[in-house]
């Protein structure tokens, strides 16, 4: 039967990923395109400078559907997808020209767009308000291939690529701040300026409750901790096992170590605390259990500094939860940041910030759409709510989007769309 099946690409009314209407509706409610048009002001003499708002949204929609290259954006021009998204969608060649027109200052304009979108989404109900806000800061290596990627270099992983710096909200996986850096950048490169912008950003967005920043030992920096203390933030930041730190750990009395009861049976973990430079130093030591463990103990130590005054076990357990930021990084690498498509650094920096905006729109769709939000991996949300085929028809001036009968998650889709449409439109 399949051998005799005829194939024809001739249906002008089909939409390959009709679920994009969910995120497009939220973007319209938040006024993202108007913000982009207002903030992104390329010089008129630069190619691709016009219609910046629509071009940014073309990139965002393509990234939401899994685009990791500029050519993938052509998906939006198939069938009636353009009509569903409001008309004109930029061609890949136009989007490439648009990205190459960016300078560092224009990338900062996109950064302002990301901050303003965050403020509007939190005002619409996605924000923490007066509740506790936990933020994880980390960096990762975005691998690239070839020798013509401006700024790409070999870093500590000995992999050629870029070294972005990210700050994510624990619990919702929103990206609060993100910056592309050269591949050779040290982990701490720019962290003070980054943290100052982060502090101001979440304050403007309306987060009024307690704030906790978590980071690994790559961000061990006294000036960073002083800045967080000045802002009234809590922190737990990893510390490297240097000789002075190792001496402090060795001086901890053996009876001061507390066993972590819920640790896997294949190993053993204990915690204790001391002080370093007047700050609270908490140490977790771990070893693998084996037949000769008691004769030859082999402990690995993981210290971190904190200004928290809570009970030892709670502080240590919550610091370990910093690992959830790896889920955010995984989502980014499975979407737009699987590649950095341009040879120009500023074009890739612009692509990175737009990728963060697309990531956040997907997260806000989950937070503001379903009545009982369930946090899923980005590829799961895309498969269940976005990647469903549809047919866009019109009759008597009214458009109807026909979606597959018996779609397993149709009730989630309908409820999410209704709740998003009920949000007040941004002024």
Secondary structure, 3 states (H helix, E strand, C coil): CHHHCCCCCCCCCEECCCCHHHHHHHHHHHCHHHHHHHHCCCCCCCCCCCCHHHHHHHHHHHHHCCCCCCHHHHHHHCCCHHHHCCCCCCCHHHHHHHHHCCCHHHHHHHHHHHHHHHHHHHHHHHCCCCCCEEEEEEEEEEECCCCCCCCCEECCCCCEEEEEEEEEECCCCCEEEEECCCCCCCCCCCHHHHHHHHHHHHHHCCCCCCEEEEECHHHCCHHHHHHHHHCCCEEEEECCCCHHHHHHHHCCCHHHCEECCCCCCCEEEEEEEEEECCEEEEEEEEEECCCCCCCCCCCEEEEEEECCCCCHHHHHHHHHHHHHHHHHHHHHHHCHHHCCCCCCHHHHHHHHHHHHHHHHHHHHHHHHCCCCCCCCCHHHHHHHHHCCCEEEEEECCEEEEEECCCCCCHHHHHHHHHHHHCCCCCC
